[in-house]
Amino acid sequence: MNIKRCAVLVSGGGTNLQALLDAEKRGELPHAKISLVVSSEPAAYALERARKAQVETVVLPESDFYKDAYFDKNAYSQKLLSLLRQKQIDVVALAGFLVIVDEPVLSAYRGRIINIHPSLIPSFSGDGFYGLFVHEAALKRGVKITGATAHLVNEITDGGKILLQKAVEVRKDDTPETLQRRVMEEAEWIILPQALEMVCADCKSQRKDGAPSCISERSST
């Protein structure tokens, strides 16, 4: 079986990382091996989750790439790409990673980067929509159904091809916090492992540069 080495990029508590680790332990990721966890925050609890699962961790602090209040996203991405190549990573999963993935990572891993977003894209997606802001917007709009989307990552924020979506009912007494928790439990933790397995299982043929050729990154939205 062709098993792909996967890196999970995190910035916080790592609940989605835990969902991936649990899915792997249950045998639900036959084509994927979680080989590396990269955190943009040294104090992220996700690192502890990875260590408990005996997965290699690397901290790549976002704060190290600021100069005069300017974040050098290209330098960060260059360093990240070097790390991913050094560790022979095939597929990347963003699991609450708060740094925008930029060139050259996008080009090198075209069709091999997935993200989980806490809404049914195209609703409540794009620049500025992340974390509790998504759920606050959903409640303010008064929608009855929300959910989560697993999608490929490209140059457009939340604009990559949709892989999987799962709906979650919005309750009358929901707060942003309760809705966030239920979307994670009923949608994110289910479809993120499924999407990772989908991409890894699809990455079979080899491109001329030796990298796997995977699902097309063309947007379906």
Rosetta blueprint (number, residue, H / E / L):
1 M L
2 N L
3 I L
4 K E
5 R E
6 C E
7 A E
8 V E
9 L E
10 V E
11 S L
12 G L
13 G L
14 G L
15 T H
16 N H
17 L H
18 Q H
19 A H
20 L H
21 L H
22 D H
23 A H
24 E H
25 K H
26 R L
27 G L
28 E L
29 L L
30 P L
31 H L
32 A E
33 K E
34 I E
35 S E
36 L E
37 V E
38 V E
39 S E
40 S L
41 E L
42 P L
43 A L
44 A L
45 Y L
46 A H
47 L H
48 E H
49 R H
50 A H
51 R H
52 K H
53 A L
54 Q L
55 V L
56 E E
57 T E
58 V E
59 V E
60 L L
61 P L
62 E H
63 S H
64 D H
65 F H
66 Y E
67 K E
68 D L
69 A L
70 Y E
71 F E
72 D L
73 K H
74 N H
75 A H
76 Y H
77 S H
78 Q H
79 K H
80 L H
81 L H
82 S H
83 L H
84 L H
85 R H
86 Q H
87 K L
88 Q L
89 I L
90 D L
91 V E
92 V E
93 A E
94 L E
95 A L
96 G L
97 F L
98 L L
99 V L
100 I L
101 V L
102 D L
103 E L
104 P L
105 V H
106 L H
107 S H
108 A H
109 Y L
110 R L
111 G L
112 R L
113 I E
114 I E
115 N E
116 I E
117 H E
118 P L
119 S L
120 L L
121 I L
122 P L
123 S L
124 F L
125 S L
126 G L
127 D L
128 G L
129 F L
130 Y L
131 G L
132 L H
133 F H
134 V H
135 H H
136 E H
137 A H
138 A H
139 L H
140 K H
141 R H
142 G L
143 V L
144 K L
145 I E
146 T E
147 G E
148 A E
149 T E
150 A E
151 H E
152 L E
153 V L
154 N L
155 E L
156 I L
157 T L
158 D L
159 G L
160 G L
161 K L
162 I E
163 L E
164 L E
165 Q E
166 K E
167 A E
168 V E
169 E E
170 V L
171 R L
172 K L
173 D L
174 D L
175 T L
176 P H
177 E H
178 T H
179 L H
180 Q H
181 R H
182 R H
183 V H
184 M H
185 E H
186 E H
187 A H
188 E H
189 W H
190 I H
191 I H
192 L H
193 P H
194 Q H
195 A H
196 L H
197 E H
198 M H
199 V H
200 C H
201 A H
202 D H
203 C L
204 K L
205 S L
206 Q E
207 R L
208 K L
209 D L
210 G L
211 A L
212 P E
213 S L
214 C L
215 I L
216 S L
217 E L
218 R L
219 S L
220 S L
221 T L
